[in-house]
C-alpha cells in the first residue's frame, strides 16, 4: 500500500526514520515514521506489533525511544529497548559472544581478508554458509537489521562493532532479500524471551567501559548478574549515559570508581532521592572519597592508623622535622594508589608538595609503614564478607605500580578464611567500617605485630573473578545480591505497613 493508503486494520507498524528515503518496493507495507509513532496518535492503540527499522547509533536515540514507548504502550516491539541498550555496551557484547568464539572462528576460517562485515537480517544472511552464525547472533541480539563488523588480529577473528541499521542504510542489492525476510516476519507468531517471566526486582549495575581500573572485571560482573537471577531478580549493566533510565530499576549497584565531582555521585543521589536501594549510598561516597576527612574521622574515633598530619601551604615548612623519612604523601581523592607518593628527604617533600598544592589545598603526610602485604577485609551490612592479602608489586613499595605495565604492575593476592584472620585485624576493620555506614566496604589494614592500622576504607572495593572470590566463589556474589534483596523486601514491607488503614 502506498504512503497515505489506510492500513488501519493491520496489527503491524513498520517504523522508519523517514518515508522519503524508503525504496518503493517497501511502500506497500504498513510503514510510518518514528515521529508519527512517538506522537499521541498511537498512545492508545491496542495490540500493535512494532517492527522498528530506525537507525540506532547512540544512546537514547529515536530508535531507542520507539522501542521504549512500545513497551510502555503494551505494544510488541522488535527490537526491544533492552536489546538496543545492550548494543551500546562493548562489554556486554563481548561477554555475550565469548561462548560462541569457536563458531565465529570456524565460520570465517576460509576468509583471506582481515576485515569482514556480516549482515544479519531478521536472523539470516544472504550467504547460506553463514546461516548458523547469523541465527546464533540473532538469538543473542534480536534486531531486524544488524551489521557485525569483524577484524582478524594475530590470526584470530574478533568482533569490533555492532550496528543496528535503519532500513534506508541497507545496501540496495540487499533489498530483495530484506523484503522477503520482512514479509516472512509479518506472518510469523512473535515470541518474547521468557514471555511469562517477571522478576521480583530489577537492579542496575553501573559500569564505565572507559575506566582503566574498574572495581569489577567482566567475569565478576557476569557472576553478579547470575547471582541476581538465582534470587529471582534481574541485574542489568548500565553505563554513565543511562542516568535518564535509572527510574526503570528498583536498586543501583555502583561498579564504577566513585568520585564527588563526576556522574557517579549524581547516580547515587538520584537513586537515594527516588527511594531506591543503592550501594554505594551518597554518604558512604562522601566519607570514603576524601582521605582528609577519613584520616580525621579515624583519628577522632581512636582507630589506629599510621601517624599522619595535614599539609597546607602555611605549615609545609613545619612537617619535615616531625617525621622520619621516608614518608608518604597523599592527595585527598586518589584511588588505586594514584596520587600516593613516597618521599625520601625534606627536599623531595617540599618539591612534591609545592606541586601538589597547586591542585589541592590540603595534602596528607603519613608515616611510612613497610609491610610484605596489606590486609583487605570486605564488609557488607556490618558483617565480614571476605579477606585477602594484597602483596606489593615486584620491586615496588605499593600494591599497584603505575610506572610499569603487564604482570609486574600489580602484586599477587591470596584469600584467607575469615576465621583465620587475626582478631585484631578483623575487629579494627569492623570498627572502621561502622563509622562509614552499612554498605559494601573494603578496609585496608597494615599489621605490625599486635597492632592493626587502618590505611583507608574504600566505599567501592575491588571484586574481581578469581581474586576476592578465591575461597568462597559464587557465595560472595550471592551474599551481595542477597543484601539487595533483603533491603528491597524490607522497603516493600514498610510501604505495605504505611498503606494499611488505621484501626
C-alpha positions, 0 to 999 in steps of 0.5 A: 500500500502506498504512503497515505493508503489506510492500513488501519486494520493491520496489527503491524507498524513498520517504523522508519526514520523517514518515508522519503528515503524508503525504496518503493518496493517497501511502500506497500507495507504498513510503514510510518515514521518514528515521529508519527509513532512517538506522537499521541496518535498511537498512545492508545492503540491496542495490540500493535506489533512494532517492527522498528527499522530506525537507525540506532547509533547512540544512546537514547536515540529515536530508535531507542525511544520507539522501542521504549514507548512500545513497551510502555504502550503494551505494544510488541516491539522488535527490537526491544529497548533492552536489546538496543541498550545492550548494543551500546555496551562493548562489554556486554557484547563481548561477554555475550559472544565469548561462548560462541568464539569457536563458531565465529572462528570456524565460520570465517576460517576460509576468509583471506581478508582481515576485515569482514562485515556480516549482515544479519537480517531478521536472523539470516544472511544472504550467504547460506554458509553463514546461516548458523552464525547469523541465527546464533547472533540473532538469538543473542541480539534480536534486531531486524537489521544488524551489521557485525563488523569483524577484524582478524588480529594475530590470526584470530577473528574478533568482533569490533562493532555492532550496528543496528541499521535503519532500513534506508542504510541497507545496501540496495542489492540487499533489498530483495532479500530484506523484503522477503525476510520482512514479509516472512516476519509479518506472518510469523507468531512473535515470541518474547524471551521468557514471555511469562517471566517477571522478576521480583526486582530489577537492579542496575549495575553501573559500569564505565567501559572507559575506566582503566581500573574498574572495581569489577572485571567482566567475569565478576560482573557476569557472576553478579548478574547470575547471582541476581537471577538465582534470587529471582531478580534481574541485574542489568549493566548500565553505563554513565549515559543511562542516568535518564533510565535509572527510574526503570530499576528498583536498586543501583549497584555502583561498579564504577570508581566513585568520585564527588565531582563526576556522574557517579555521585549524581547516580547515587543521589538520584537513586537515594532521592527516588527511594531506591536501594543503592550501594554505594549510598551518597554518604558512604561516597562522601566519607570514603572519597576524601582521605582528609576527612577519613584520616580525621574521622579515624583519628577522632574515633581512636582507630589506629592508623599510621601517624599522619598530619595535614599539609597546607601551604602555611605549615609545609615548612613545619612537617619535615622535622616531625617525621622520619623519612621516608614518608608518604604523601597523599592527595585527598581523592586518589584511588588505586594508589594514584596520587600516593607518593613516597618521599625520601628527604625534606627536599623531595617533600617540599618539591612534591608538595609545592606541586601538589598544592597547586591542585589541592589545598590540603595534602596528607603526610603519613608515616611510612609503614613497610609491610610484605602485604596489606590486609583487605577485609570486605564488609557488607551490612556490618558483617565480614564478607571476605579477606585477602592479602594484597602483596606489593608489586615486584620491586615496588613499595605499593600494591599497584605500580603505575610506572610499569605495565603487564604482570609486574604492575600489580602484586599477587593476592591470596584469600584467607578464611575469615576465621583465620584472620587475626582478631585484631585485624578483623575487629579494627576493620569492623570498627572502621567500617561502622563509622562509614555506614552499612554498605559494601566496604573494603578496609585496608589494614597494615599489621605490625605485630599486635597492632592493626592500622587502618590505611583507608576504607574504600566505599567501592572495593575491588571484586574481581573473578578469581581474586576476592572470590578465591575461597568462597566463589559464587557465595560472595556474589550471592551474599551481595545480591542477597543484601539487595534483596533483603533491603528491597523486601524490607522497603516493600514491607514498610510501604505495605505497613504505611498503606494499611488503614488505621484501626 
